[in-house]
Amino acid sequence: MGGPGWVGGTDRDATENGCYSSDFEGESPVPVDAELLQILACPSCKTPVTLVKNGTGLKCGQCHRVFPIKDDIPVMLLDEATVEAD
């Protein structure tokens, strides 16, 4: 079946939907999907998060935690977050 990053469907479906954009050489990673970003919230204080660091993290405006994005997947675990002043 599909190669690295395969999430189901055909390879054509995956590339059209941006499911594994970083698997293609020469292409820049696609930031977190806008619909997903609208529903993501800080697991600590339940405040919406925003993209920071050129799309490599998600920051909570209330508690200032920054959650990493690894392999195009937001890691919304408190143990993985760092705290930034602003």
C-alpha positions as CSV (number, residue, x, y, z in Angstrom):
1,M,0.0,0.0,0.0
2,G,1.0,3.6,0.3
3,G,4.5,4.8,1.2
4,P,5.7,7.1,4.0
5,G,3.0,9.5,5.1
6,W,0.2,7.4,3.5
7,V,-3.1,7.9,5.4
8,G,-5.5,6.0,3.2
9,G,-7.1,6.4,-0.2
10,T,-5.0,6.6,-3.3
11,D,-1.7,8.5,-3.7
12,R,-3.7,10.9,-6.0
13,D,-6.2,11.6,-3.1
14,A,-3.3,12.2,-0.7
15,T,-1.5,14.7,-2.8
16,E,-4.6,16.6,-3.8
17,N,-5.6,16.9,-0.1
18,G,-2.1,17.7,1.1
19,C,-1.9,14.8,3.4
20,Y,1.8,14.2,3.1
21,S,3.2,17.3,1.3
22,S,6.6,17.0,3.0
23,D,7.3,13.6,1.3
24,F,8.0,15.3,-2.1
25,E,11.5,16.6,-2.7
26,G,11.7,20.3,-3.5
27,E,8.4,21.2,-2.0
28,S,8.0,23.3,1.1
29,P,5.9,21.8,3.9
30,V,2.3,22.9,4.0
31,P,1.3,24.7,7.2
32,V,-1.4,23.3,9.5
33,D,-4.8,23.1,7.7
34,A,-6.9,26.2,8.4
35,E,-9.9,24.1,9.5
36,L,-7.7,22.1,12.0
37,L,-6.2,25.4,13.3
38,Q,-9.7,26.7,14.0
39,I,-10.5,23.8,16.4
40,L,-7.1,23.3,18.1
41,A,-6.8,24.7,21.6
42,C,-4.3,24.7,24.3
43,P,-4.8,21.5,26.4
44,S,-4.0,23.5,29.6
45,C,-6.2,26.6,29.4
46,K,-8.4,25.8,26.4
47,T,-7.4,29.0,24.6
48,P,-7.1,28.9,20.8
49,V,-3.6,28.6,19.4
50,T,-1.9,30.4,16.6
51,L,0.9,29.5,14.2
52,V,4.4,30.8,15.1
53,K,8.0,30.3,14.2
54,N,7.4,30.1,10.4
55,G,4.8,27.4,10.9
56,T,6.9,25.1,13.2
57,G,4.9,25.7,16.3
58,L,1.5,26.6,17.8
59,K,1.4,29.2,20.6
60,C,-1.3,29.8,23.2
61,G,-1.8,33.5,23.8
62,Q,-2.9,33.0,27.4
63,C,-0.3,30.7,29.0
64,H,2.4,31.3,26.3
65,R,3.0,27.6,25.7
66,V,4.4,26.8,22.3
67,F,3.5,23.3,21.0
68,P,5.8,21.9,18.3
69,I,4.7,20.7,14.9
70,K,6.5,17.5,13.9
71,D,6.2,15.9,10.5
72,D,3.3,18.3,9.8
73,I,1.4,17.1,12.9
74,P,0.7,19.4,15.9
75,V,2.0,17.8,19.1
76,M,-0.5,19.1,21.7
77,L,1.1,17.5,24.7
78,L,2.0,19.7,27.8
79,D,5.2,17.7,28.2
80,E,6.3,18.6,24.7
81,A,5.5,22.4,25.0
82,T,7.9,25.1,25.8
83,V,6.9,28.4,27.6
84,E,7.9,31.7,25.9
85,A,7.6,35.2,27.4
86,D,5.9,36.7,24.4
